[in-house]
Amino acid sequence: MRSMEEVIRRKLLKLSVLILALVALLSNAGMLWAFGGYLRESRKEEDLELVRTVEAVMADGRLENTERSGLMQAANQLGVHVQLQLEDAVVLDSLQGRGHGMMGNRTARLEQAVLVYKEYSLKVPGLEGLVLKVGRTQGWFLSVTEQSFILGMNLLYLGVFLLALGVVAVTGRKVSRQLSRPVTAIQQATEKIRRGDYSGVELAEDSTLELHNLSGAIQELARQLAKQEEIRKRMTTDIAHEMRSPLAVVRSQIEAMMDGVLEVDHERFARLDGEIMRLTKLLEDLNELSIVENELYTLHRTRFDLSGLVEESVERFGPMYESKGLELRKEIRPGLFFHGDPDRMAQVLNNLLSNSCKYTDAGFARVRLEGTEQAWTLTVEDTGIGIPEKDLPYIFDRFYRVDPSRSRLTGGAGIGLAIVRKIADAHGLEVEAGPGGTGGTRFALRHKSNQ
């Protein structure tokens, strides 16, 4: 396979040859057309000069032998057949009595050629009806000077064509290299990405819009993949840590009880059960995330009372907030229905309310549902620790946690919000996170009907 630079160079060369050949042909055709016009005017002037000469030599009504020979010689030099007729009588015929040598050869060619005649009425005193007929060959009978001129022009066109072809070959190589350089750089960058090397993928700015956009897209792809790789590595570490911690606690407690170091009582069994439940919750979240990310994942849609669903969720989470000394407020528009999966929508609310409760130490949280069935907004806003602006673009990514140490203390593994986004996407809802008006975080879920 040829390189892109060679392909571009070959195509440029072929296109240039075609254009140069077309320009040369059109220029040559234009030159011949203009030269033909010049020849027509020149031949016409020659005919008129013959008319004036005949009128001058026959001004006394006679045509002497010397003058006759001069007219025949002039006709032969011009390469024309001249006849001088008075009524039906031929006074002069340039083809009769031809000479030898070059003049004889021209006359012989005229006799064999098909001639086209033009007639001119002569004004000679006493010779009314005297006509001069001038016959020329079809096409052009070119003199040596005229032939040399046409040959010179053709050679000039050929020289210009070859010179232009050389210039195109040199500039085409340079242009093809300039055009292929950014594509080659992009190919090298994608090869680095294919090998898993996302660092140092920097592409130079290009003035071509498409190449500029493509370079920007590849650099952004490299950054996103690097971010995902970082998240993946952190995820592996976090999952291992999340599973190791409860298992280590359970193992140490059981070993201590088996060795008789610790007494077997209800409190210790409850502690072990809590660690097992923590591990179970992590596995359930992982399983839930794999389900909603599956391409075959489907919703069980039905028209349900969204307002009632939000009310139930708020009532269910009330005690959890009260246990932390928090207030859970609600502003719910009644009678608002939605066509979706009620179980999955309840899961979204559970994850948002659970997340809000974990990261709010004082104050309150507010759940608000407003709008109409065609366009509604559901928000969960709190007075918690908030989310730094730099983390907002990644807050819905799998296993992303703003503060890993705090998340481990609260039992978070960075899965709940990823599930929220997947379920929202499946319903065609917009979900976003941002700073709340109360200083914490505000999560918004929006629906807008296409009807």
Contacts in CASP RR format, 6 or more apart in sequence:
PFRMAT RR
TARGET T0000
AUTHOR 0000-0000-0000
METHOD contacts of the structure
MODEL  1
MRSMEEVIRRKLLKLSVLILALVALLSNAGMLWAFGGYLRESRKEEDLEL
VRTVEAVMADGRLENTERSGLMQAANQLGVHVQLQLEDAVVLDSLQGRGH
GMMGNRTARLEQAVLVYKEYSLKVPGLEGLVLKVGRTQGWFLSVTEQSFI
LGMNLLYLGVFLLALGVVAVTGRKVSRQLSRPVTAIQQATEKIRRGDYSG
VELAEDSTLELHNLSGAIQELARQLAKQEEIRKRMTTDIAHEMRSPLAVV
RSQIEAMMDGVLEVDHERFARLDGEIMRLTKLLEDLNELSIVENELYTLH
RTRFDLSGLVEESVERFGPMYESKGLELRKEIRPGLFFHGDPDRMAQVLN
NLLSNSCKYTDAGFARVRLEGTEQAWTLTVEDTGIGIPEKDLPYIFDRFY
RVDPSRSRLTGGAGIGLAIVRKIADAHGLEVEAGPGGTGGTRFALRHKSN
Q
2 10 0 8 1.000
3 180 0 8 1.000
4 179 0 8 1.000
4 180 0 8 1.000
4 183 0 8 1.000
4 184 0 8 1.000
5 176 0 8 1.000
5 177 0 8 1.000
5 179 0 8 1.000
5 180 0 8 1.000
5 184 0 8 1.000
6 176 0 8 1.000
8 175 0 8 1.000
8 176 0 8 1.000
8 179 0 8 1.000
8 180 0 8 1.000
9 172 0 8 1.000
9 173 0 8 1.000
9 176 0 8 1.000
12 168 0 8 1.000
12 172 0 8 1.000
12 175 0 8 1.000
12 176 0 8 1.000
13 168 0 8 1.000
13 169 0 8 1.000
13 172 0 8 1.000
16 164 0 8 1.000
16 165 0 8 1.000
16 168 0 8 1.000
16 172 0 8 1.000
17 165 0 8 1.000
17 168 0 8 1.000
20 161 0 8 1.000
20 164 0 8 1.000
20 165 0 8 1.000
20 168 0 8 1.000
21 161 0 8 1.000
24 157 0 8 1.000
24 160 0 8 1.000
24 161 0 8 1.000
27 157 0 8 1.000
28 153 0 8 1.000
28 154 0 8 1.000
28 157 0 8 1.000
31 153 0 8 1.000
32 150 0 8 1.000
35 149 0 8 1.000
35 150 0 8 1.000
36 140 0 8 1.000
39 140 0 8 1.000
39 146 0 8 1.000
43 136 0 8 1.000
46 78 0 8 1.000
46 80 0 8 1.000
47 118 0 8 1.000
47 120 0 8 1.000
47 134 0 8 1.000
48 120 0 8 1.000
50 71 0 8 1.000
50 74 0 8 1.000
50 75 0 8 1.000
50 78 0 8 1.000
50 80 0 8 1.000
50 82 0 8 1.000
50 132 0 8 1.000
50 134 0 8 1.000
51 120 0 8 1.000
51 122 0 8 1.000
51 132 0 8 1.000
53 71 0 8 1.000
53 74 0 8 1.000
54 71 0 8 1.000
54 84 0 8 1.000
54 122 0 8 1.000
54 124 0 8 1.000
54 132 0 8 1.000
55 122 0 8 1.000
55 123 0 8 1.000
55 124 0 8 1.000
57 63 0 8 1.000
57 64 0 8 1.000
57 67 0 8 1.000
57 71 0 8 1.000
58 67 0 8 1.000
58 122 0 8 1.000
58 124 0 8 1.000
58 127 0 8 1.000
58 130 0 8 1.000
59 124 0 8 1.000
59 125 0 8 1.000
61 124 0 8 1.000
61 125 0 8 1.000
61 126 0 8 1.000
61 127 0 8 1.000
63 84 0 8 1.000
63 91 0 8 1.000
63 92 0 8 1.000
68 92 0 8 1.000
71 82 0 8 1.000
71 84 0 8 1.000
71 92 0 8 1.000
71 94 0 8 1.000
72 82 0 8 1.000
72 92 0 8 1.000
72 94 0 8 1.000
72 97 0 8 1.000
73 103 0 8 1.000
75 81 0 8 1.000
75 82 0 8 1.000
75 94 0 8 1.000
76 94 0 8 1.000
76 98 0 8 1.000
76 103 0 8 1.000
76 104 0 8 1.000
76 106 0 8 1.000
76 107 0 8 1.000
77 103 0 8 1.000
79 106 0 8 1.000
79 110 0 8 1.000
79 136 0 8 1.000
79 141 0 8 1.000
80 94 0 8 1.000
80 110 0 8 1.000
80 134 0 8 1.000
80 135 0 8 1.000
80 136 0 8 1.000
81 94 0 8 1.000
81 95 0 8 1.000
81 110 0 8 1.000
81 115 0 8 1.000
81 117 0 8 1.000
81 133 0 8 1.000
81 134 0 8 1.000
81 135 0 8 1.000
81 136 0 8 1.000
82 92 0 8 1.000
82 93 0 8 1.000
82 94 0 8 1.000
82 132 0 8 1.000
82 133 0 8 1.000
82 134 0 8 1.000
82 135 0 8 1.000
83 90 0 8 1.000
83 92 0 8 1.000
83 93 0 8 1.000
83 94 0 8 1.000
83 132 0 8 1.000
83 133 0 8 1.000
84 90 0 8 1.000
84 91 0 8 1.000
84 92 0 8 1.000
84 93 0 8 1.000
84 130 0 8 1.000
84 131 0 8 1.000
84 132 0 8 1.000
84 133 0 8 1.000
85 91 0 8 1.000
85 130 0 8 1.000
85 131 0 8 1.000
85 133 0 8 1.000
86 127 0 8 1.000
86 129 0 8 1.000
86 130 0 8 1.000
86 131 0 8 1.000
87 129 0 8 1.000
91 130 0 8 1.000
94 107 0 8 1.000
95 107 0 8 1.000
95 110 0 8 1.000
95 111 0 8 1.000
98 104 0 8 1.000
98 107 0 8 1.000
98 108 0 8 1.000
99 107 0 8 1.000
109 137 0 8 1.000
110 137 0 8 1.000
113 137 0 8 1.000
113 138 0 8 1.000
114 137 0 8 1.000
114 138 0 8 1.000
115 135 0 8 1.000
115 136 0 8 1.000
115 137 0 8 1.000
115 138 0 8 1.000
116 135 0 8 1.000
116 136 0 8 1.000
116 137 0 8 1.000
116 138 0 8 1.000
117 133 0 8 1.000
117 134 0 8 1.000
117 135 0 8 1.000
118 133 0 8 1.000
118 134 0 8 1.000
118 135 0 8 1.000
118 136 0 8 1.000
119 131 0 8 1.000
119 132 0 8 1.000
119 133 0 8 1.000
120 131 0 8 1.000
120 132 0 8 1.000
120 133 0 8 1.000
120 134 0 8 1.000
121 129 0 8 1.000
121 130 0 8 1.000
121 131 0 8 1.000
122 129 0 8 1.000
122 130 0 8 1.000
122 131 0 8 1.000
122 132 0 8 1.000
124 130 0 8 1.000
142 150 0 8 1.000
182 203 0 8 1.000
182 204 0 8 1.000
182 206 0 8 1.000
182 208 0 8 1.000
182 211 0 8 1.000
182 215 0 8 1.000
183 211 0 8 1.000
185 203 0 8 1.000
185 204 0 8 1.000
185 215 0 8 1.000
186 203 0 8 1.000
186 211 0 8 1.000
186 214 0 8 1.000
186 215 0 8 1.000
186 218 0 8 1.000
189 201 0 8 1.000
189 203 0 8 1.000
189 218 0 8 1.000
189 219 0 8 1.000
189 222 0 8 1.000
190 218 0 8 1.000
192 198 0 8 1.000
192 200 0 8 1.000
192 201 0 8 1.000
192 222 0 8 1.000
193 201 0 8 1.000
193 218 0 8 1.000
193 221 0 8 1.000
193 222 0 8 1.000
193 225 0 8 1.000
196 225 0 8 1.000
196 229 0 8 1.000
198 222 0 8 1.000
198 223 0 8 1.000
198 225 0 8 1.000
198 226 0 8 1.000
198 229 0 8 1.000
199 226 0 8 1.000
200 222 0 8 1.000
201 218 0 8 1.000
201 219 0 8 1.000
201 222 0 8 1.000
202 219 0 8 1.000
203 215 0 8 1.000
203 216 0 8 1.000
203 218 0 8 1.000
203 219 0 8 1.000
204 215 0 8 1.000
205 212 0 8 1.000
205 215 0 8 1.000
206 212 0 8 1.000
206 215 0 8 1.000
227 394 0 8 1.000
227 397 0 8 1.000
228 397 0 8 1.000
231 394 0 8 1.000
231 397 0 8 1.000
231 398 0 8 1.000
231 399 0 8 1.000
231 400 0 8 1.000
234 399 0 8 1.000
234 404 0 8 1.000
235 398 0 8 1.000
235 399 0 8 1.000
238 399 0 8 1.000
238 401 0 8 1.000
238 404 0 8 1.000
238 408 0 8 1.000
238 413 0 8 1.000
239 282 0 8 1.000
239 286 0 8 1.000
239 399 0 8 1.000
239 413 0 8 1.000
241 408 0 8 1.000
242 278 0 8 1.000
242 279 0 8 1.000
242 282 0 8 1.000
242 408 0 8 1.000
242 411 0 8 1.000
242 413 0 8 1.000
243 279 0 8 1.000
243 282 0 8 1.000
245 275 0 8 1.000
245 408 0 8 1.000
246 274 0 8 1.000
246 275 0 8 1.000
246 276 0 8 1.000
246 278 0 8 1.000
246 279 0 8 1.000
247 275 0 8 1.000
247 279 0 8 1.000
249 271 0 8 1.000
249 272 0 8 1.000
249 275 0 8 1.000
250 272 0 8 1.000
250 275 0 8 1.000
250 276 0 8 1.000
253 262 0 8 1.000
253 268 0 8 1.000
253 271 0 8 1.000
253 272 0 8 1.000
254 272 0 8 1.000
256 262 0 8 1.000
257 263 0 8 1.000
257 264 0 8 1.000
257 268 0 8 1.000
262 268 0 8 1.000
278 411 0 8 1.000
281 411 0 8 1.000
282 413 0 8 1.000
285 413 0 8 1.000
285 415 0 8 1.000
285 416 0 8 1.000
285 419 0 8 1.000
286 415 0 8 1.000
288 347 0 8 1.000
288 415 0 8 1.000
288 419 0 8 1.000
289 398 0 8 1.000
289 415 0 8 1.000
289 416 0 8 1.000
289 418 0 8 1.000
289 419 0 8 1.000
289 422 0 8 1.000
291 297 0 8 1.000
292 419 0 8 1.000
292 422 0 8 1.000
292 423 0 8 1.000
292 426 0 8 1.000
293 422 0 8 1.000
297 426 0 8 1.000
299 340 0 8 1.000
299 341 0 8 1.000
299 344 0 8 1.000
299 426 0 8 1.000
299 427 0 8 1.000
300 341 0 8 1.000
300 343 0 8 1.000
301 339 0 8 1.000
301 340 0 8 1.000
301 341 0 8 1.000
302 339 0 8 1.000
302 340 0 8 1.000
302 341 0 8 1.000
302 342 0 8 1.000
303 337 0 8 1.000
303 338 0 8 1.000
303 339 0 8 1.000
303 340 0 8 1.000
304 337 0 8 1.000
304 338 0 8 1.000
304 340 0 8 1.000
304 342 0 8 1.000
304 345 0 8 1.000
305 335 0 8 1.000
305 336 0 8 1.000
305 337 0 8 1.000
306 336 0 8 1.000
306 337 0 8 1.000
306 338 0 8 1.000
306 345 0 8 1.000
306 369 0 8 1.000
306 376 0 8 1.000
306 378 0 8 1.000
307 332 0 8 1.000
307 333 0 8 1.000
307 334 0 8 1.000
307 335 0 8 1.000
307 336 0 8 1.000
307 337 0 8 1.000
307 369 0 8 1.000
308 332 0 8 1.000
308 335 0 8 1.000
309 342 0 8 1.000
309 345 0 8 1.000
309 346 0 8 1.000
309 349 0 8 1.000
310 330 0 8 1.000
310 332 0 8 1.000
310 349 0 8 1.000
310 367 0 8 1.000
310 369 0 8 1.000
310 378 0 8 1.000
311 330 0 8 1.000
311 332 0 8 1.000
312 346 0 8 1.000
313 346 0 8 1.000
313 349 0 8 1.000
313 350 0 8 1.000
313 353 0 8 1.000
313 367 0 8 1.000
314 328 0 8 1.000
314 330 0 8 1.000
314 332 0 8 1.000
314 353 0 8 1.000
314 367 0 8 1.000
317 328 0 8 1.000
317 350 0 8 1.000
317 353 0 8 1.000
317 354 0 8 1.000
317 357 0 8 1.000
318 328 0 8 1.000
320 354 0 8 1.000
320 357 0 8 1.000
321 327 0 8 1.000
321 328 0 8 1.000
321 357 0 8 1.000
321 365 0 8 1.000
322 328 0 8 1.000
324 357 0 8 1.000
324 360 0 8 1.000
324 361 0 8 1.000
325 362 0 8 1.000
326 357 0 8 1.000
326 360 0 8 1.000
326 362 0 8 1.000
326 363 0 8 1.000
326 364 0 8 1.000
326 365 0 8 1.000
327 363 0 8 1.000
327 364 0 8 1.000
327 365 0 8 1.000
328 353 0 8 1.000
328 364 0 8 1.000
328 365 0 8 1.000
328 366 0 8 1.000
328 367 0 8 1.000
329 364 0 8 1.000
329 365 0 8 1.000
329 366 0 8 1.000
329 367 0 8 1.000
330 366 0 8 1.000
330 367 0 8 1.000
330 368 0 8 1.000
331 366 0 8 1.000
331 367 0 8 1.000
331 368 0 8 1.000
331 369 0 8 1.000
331 370 0 8 1.000
332 367 0 8 1.000
332 368 0 8 1.000
332 369 0 8 1.000
333 369 0 8 1.000
333 370 0 8 1.000
333 371 0 8 1.000
333 376 0 8 1.000
336 369 0 8 1.000
336 371 0 8 1.000
336 372 0 8 1.000
336 373 0 8 1.000
336 376 0 8 1.000
337 373 0 8 1.000
338 345 0 8 1.000
338 373 0 8 1.000
338 376 0 8 1.000
338 447 0 8 1.000
340 427 0 8 1.000
341 423 0 8 1.000
341 426 0 8 1.000
341 427 0 8 1.000
344 423 0 8 1.000
344 426 0 8 1.000
344 427 0 8 1.000
345 423 0 8 1.000
345 427 0 8 1.000
347 419 0 8 1.000
347 423 0 8 1.000
348 419 0 8 1.000
348 420 0 8 1.000
348 423 0 8 1.000
348 424 0 8 1.000
348 445 0 8 1.000
349 367 0 8 1.000
349 378 0 8 1.000
349 380 0 8 1.000
351 416 0 8 1.000
351 417 0 8 1.000
351 419 0 8 1.000
351 420 0 8 1.000
352 380 0 8 1.000
352 420 0 8 1.000
352 443 0 8 1.000
353 365 0 8 1.000
353 367 0 8 1.000
353 380 0 8 1.000
355 416 0 8 1.000
355 417 0 8 1.000
355 443 0 8 1.000
356 365 0 8 1.000
356 380 0 8 1.000
356 382 0 8 1.000
356 384 0 8 1.000
356 441 0 8 1.000
356 443 0 8 1.000
357 365 0 8 1.000
358 410 0 8 1.000
358 411 0 8 1.000
358 412 0 8 1.000
359 382 0 8 1.000
359 384 0 8 1.000
359 385 0 8 1.000
359 386 0 8 1.000
359 406 0 8 1.000
359 410 0 8 1.000
359 441 0 8 1.000
360 382 0 8 1.000
360 383 0 8 1.000
360 384 0 8 1.000
360 385 0 8 1.000
360 440 0 8 1.000
361 384 0 8 1.000
361 385 0 8 1.000
362 383 0 8 1.000
362 384 0 8 1.000
363 382 0 8 1.000
363 383 0 8 1.000
363 384 0 8 1.000
364 382 0 8 1.000
364 383 0 8 1.000
364 438 0 8 1.000
365 380 0 8 1.000
365 381 0 8 1.000
365 382 0 8 1.000
365 383 0 8 1.000
366 379 0 8 1.000
366 380 0 8 1.000
366 381 0 8 1.000
366 382 0 8 1.000
366 438 0 8 1.000
367 378 0 8 1.000
367 379 0 8 1.000
367 380 0 8 1.000
368 377 0 8 1.000
368 378 0 8 1.000
368 379 0 8 1.000
368 381 0 8 1.000
369 376 0 8 1.000
369 377 0 8 1.000
369 378 0 8 1.000
370 376 0 8 1.000
370 377 0 8 1.000
371 377 0 8 1.000
373 449 0 8 1.000
374 448 0 8 1.000
374 449 0 8 1.000
374 451 0 8 1.000
375 446 0 8 1.000
375 447 0 8 1.000
375 448 0 8 1.000
375 449 0 8 1.000
376 446 0 8 1.000
376 447 0 8 1.000
377 444 0 8 1.000
377 445 0 8 1.000
377 446 0 8 1.000
377 447 0 8 1.000
378 444 0 8 1.000
378 445 0 8 1.000
378 446 0 8 1.000
379 442 0 8 1.000
379 443 0 8 1.000
379 444 0 8 1.000
379 445 0 8 1.000
380 442 0 8 1.000
380 443 0 8 1.000
381 436 0 8 1.000
381 437 0 8 1.000
381 438 0 8 1.000
381 440 0 8 1.000
381 441 0 8 1.000
381 442 0 8 1.000
381 443 0 8 1.000
382 438 0 8 1.000
382 440 0 8 1.000
382 441 0 8 1.000
383 438 0 8 1.000
383 439 0 8 1.000
383 440 0 8 1.000
384 439 0 8 1.000
384 440 0 8 1.000
384 441 0 8 1.000
385 440 0 8 1.000
386 435 0 8 1.000
386 436 0 8 1.000
386 439 0 8 1.000
386 440 0 8 1.000
386 441 0 8 1.000
387 395 0 8 1.000
387 402 0 8 1.000
387 433 0 8 1.000
387 434 0 8 1.000
387 435 0 8 1.000
387 441 0 8 1.000
388 402 0 8 1.000
389 435 0 8 1.000
391 400 0 8 1.000
391 402 0 8 1.000
392 433 0 8 1.000
392 434 0 8 1.000
394 400 0 8 1.000
395 402 0 8 1.000
395 417 0 8 1.000
395 433 0 8 1.000
396 417 0 8 1.000
396 418 0 8 1.000
396 420 0 8 1.000
396 421 0 8 1.000
396 431 0 8 1.000
396 433 0 8 1.000
397 418 0 8 1.000
398 414 0 8 1.000
398 415 0 8 1.000
398 418 0 8 1.000
399 413 0 8 1.000
399 414 0 8 1.000
399 415 0 8 1.000
399 418 0 8 1.000
400 414 0 8 1.000
400 417 0 8 1.000
400 418 0 8 1.000
401 407 0 8 1.000
401 412 0 8 1.000
401 413 0 8 1.000
401 414 0 8 1.000
407 413 0 8 1.000
407 414 0 8 1.000
417 433 0 8 1.000
420 431 0 8 1.000
420 443 0 8 1.000
421 431 0 8 1.000
424 430 0 8 1.000
424 431 0 8 1.000
424 445 0 8 1.000
425 431 0 8 1.000
427 447 0 8 1.000
428 447 0 8 1.000
429 445 0 8 1.000
429 446 0 8 1.000
429 447 0 8 1.000
430 444 0 8 1.000
430 445 0 8 1.000
430 446 0 8 1.000
430 447 0 8 1.000
430 448 0 8 1.000
431 443 0 8 1.000
431 444 0 8 1.000
431 445 0 8 1.000
431 446 0 8 1.000
432 443 0 8 1.000
432 444 0 8 1.000
432 446 0 8 1.000
433 441 0 8 1.000
433 442 0 8 1.000
433 443 0 8 1.000
433 444 0 8 1.000
434 441 0 8 1.000
434 442 0 8 1.000
434 443 0 8 1.000
435 441 0 8 1.000
435 442 0 8 1.000
436 442 0 8 1.000
END
